[in-house]
Amino acid sequence: METRFLFVTGEPAAALPLLKQRAGWGAVVSATSFAVTAGRLHRPRNTTDDFQGVLYFADVRDKDLERHTLRLLAEHAIPCWPAPELLLAASERHAALARCVAAGLVDHPVVQATHTPTPQLPFPYVLKVGEEHRGEGKFLIQSARDIPRWEGIASMEPFFQGTSVRVLLVGERAFGARIENAGSWIKNGPGASVEPWTPGEALVAHAREAMRVFGLAIAGVDYVVNAQGFHFIEVNPFPRVGLSKESLAAAQVRFGEAMEAVEREARGR
């Protein structure tokens, strides 16, 4: 059957079983460029594509391409879940952090500035540049010699010793993961291992508030936990949902509902 709807996914195990159950859906598992011609969503130079709607749940490494696609979906009102405007707001690293600070979710100093060789926080601190996630664009600043040059805005926060954890929220369900990485101070970078972990009520409540700020139905909220409490790091709008069989099943239920919603909206256009 002709593919009329797209599931943009970075986690095929979550998407493929659903695609077998719903006619007209296809998966996009890599960064793909799109265009819109006369209201028709299609791949460039493809004259037969006519995609009617999108479920977008993939952290694309090429952030310029990701932003282009999300803006395209928003500008042309292509049925999409989650709403592309919400994904844009949550995936822009520095603007999202500023929004969390304004919402009172961050209880530590945060500095956002253009390039300066002058240390902005007591050592050690973390400098974040660019818009990438997955631990990319992070520098541990232990002296002024560690400060790199950067373009645009960078975010700076204290470096917290402790346990790196994620609260995965899928609708009303909450799951937890502890992230270990013996090879790097960046726990969610290459070489990371993840194991189930049970978050406390206060942490889950804080994570829900962070998810609410961005209007998301699924989110991964990252923290460092130590003897002083928990320290908010960031919200990820495209978390890995297969932390456990239970979290995967919960996400697939939510994805199935979203696919139905996208189809209904497309029929009403």
N, C-alpha and C positions, 0 to 999 in steps of 0.2 A: 504493500500500500504506500502511496505517496506520503512523504514526510511533510506534515503541515505545522508541527510544533517541535520546538527544540528544548532539550534539557542540557544546559551547559553545565558540565560537572567536572570536578577535579577528583571525584571519588566514585569510579564506575560501579563498585560493589553496592553502593547505595542506590544508584539510578537504574542499572540494567534490569533488575527484576521487575521494576515498575514499567519499563518500556515494553516488556513482553506481554504485559497485561492490558496496555492501552494502545489502540490502533492510532496511527498517524503521528506518533512521537518518535523522534530520533535523538541520539546523544551526540554532543560535541565534547570531546575529551581533550582538546588541545586549543591553543589560542587561534581563533579564526576571525578574519575580518568580515564585516558585513557592510551593506549599503542599503539605502531605501530609495526606490524609484516609483513614483506615483503611488505611494502608500504600500509598496510591495517590499518586504524585507527579504534580502537575498544576498548570496555571496557575490563578490565583484565578478563581473564578466559572465555571470550565470543567468541565462534568460528563462530558465524553467522554475527556479526557486520561487516559492510564494509562502514564506513562513508566516503563520497567523498569530503566533504567540511564543513566549519564551519562559522557561523556568531557569533562572540564572543563579547557580550556586557553585562558583569556581573562582579560586584566587589565582587569576591569570598573572604570570610573572611580568609580562610586558604591561606596565601600568598605563602607558599612553594608549595602548590598544584597548585595555579594559575601560578606561574613561571614555574613549571614543565610542565604544559599543553601548555603554550605559547611557551616554548623552543622546545617542542616536535613538535608542528605544524610548527615552523620555520625550524628546522633541517631536517624534512622530506618533506618540501615544500607542505604541505597540503593546498589546497585553503582555504583562511581565510580572512574575512573582520572584522575589520581593519587588516592590516598586523600585525602579532604577534610581530615583531621586534619593531613596533611603540608603541604597547601597553606595552611591557616590559619597554621601555625607559620612558614612561609617568607614569607608576605605581610604579616605584622605587623611593620612597619618597625623599631620600637625593640626589641621582644623578639627579633627575628631578629638584630639587630646585637649585642645582649648575648650571645646564644648563640654568635655567631661569636667574640666576645672571649673567652668562657669556653673555647672550643675551641682557642684559641691561633692563630687565623687572622689576627688584627689586631696589627700591630707598632707602632702609633702610639697616642697618648693618645685616649681616648674618654670624654666626660662625658655622663651622662644625668641630667637634673634637671627639676624643675618650674620655673616662671618665676622668673627673677631678673634684675635689671638689671645685675648685676655680671658683667663678662667672665669666662668660665670657662677660656679658653685664650689663648695669645698671638695677637695679630692677625697676619694675617687667619685666620679660621677659618670653618667652615661650620656653620650651625645648621639642623637638620632638624626640622620639626614635622609633625603629622598622620601618616596612614598611606599617603598616596599615593606612587606611584612616577612614572616618566617625568619626573623633574626637578622635580616639584611640591613645594611646601612647603619649599623650600631658600632660605636667606638667606646671603649672603656678609657676614660681620661684620668690618668694617675699623676700626671704632671703637665705643665704647659707644653712640653715637647710632644705630647700625644695629640694635641689639637690639630686636626687636619683642616685643609681649606674645604669650603663647601659653597654651593650655589643656593640662593634662595633662603628659606627659613629652615632652621634646625631647632630641635627640641632637646632640652637638657634636664635631666632628673637625677636625684641621688642614686647611687648604686647600693642596692640592698642585698646583704647576705641572707640566705635562707633557702627555703624550698620553693621551687617554681611549680605552680599549680594552674590548672584551668578548670573553670566551672562551665560546663556545656549545658546550655538551656535549650530545650526543645519544647516550645509551647509552655505548658505547666510542669513539665518534667525537668528535673535537674540531675546532672551526672557530674562526676569529677574525675580528674586525671592528675597524677603527679608526673612531672617531666624531669628526667635526669639526663645529664650529658657530661661524662667524665672528661671529654676532650676539649671543652670550651666553657667559658663563662656565659656564653649565649646559650641558654638551656634549650631553646626551641630551634637551634640551628642544626646543621648536618651532624649526624651521629647521635641525635637525641633518641631516647627511649621513653615510652609512655606506659604507665600502668594505672589501673583503676584506683581511685582515691575518693573517700567520702567527705564532701565539704560540709562545714557546719552551717547552722541556720543563718547566722549573721552574714556569712560570706555569700550564701545563696541570695539572701535579701538584697545585698549590695549589688550582686551581679544582675539581678532582675531590674534594679533601678537603672543600671548602666544600659541594659538592653532596651528598656523603656525609652530612654533618652533618644535612641536612634530608631525607635518604632519597629524593631525587628521581631520576628517570630522564632528565629533560631540564631544563637550567637555563642561564641566562645569568649569568655572574659578571663583574662590572665592576671595573676597575682604572684607576689612573693610573700610567703608566710614565714614569720620568725617569732622570736620571743616577744617582740613588741606588738605583734598583731599581724594584720594583712595589709599589703601595700598594692594598690591598684596599678596595673601596667597598661593594659589596652583592651579594646573590644575588637574581636575578629568577626566580621559578618559572614565569613566562609569557613567555619571550623570543620575539622574532620569529625564526622558524626559517628563513625564506626569505632568508638572507644570500647564498646561492649555490644553483645547481641541485643541487649535491652535498648541501648541508645540508638543503635541502627534501626531497630524495629520502630521505635518512636518517631525517628526522623522520616522513615518511609511512609508512615501514616500521614505525617504532616505534608510530605511531598505529594502524596496521592491527592490530598485535599486541595493542594495548590494547583496541581495539574487540572483538576476539575474546574477550579475557579478561572484559570487562564482560558480554558475552552469556552466557558460560559461568556466571559467577556468578549472573546473573539466572535462568538455567534451574535452578540448584540451590537457589533460595530456597524 
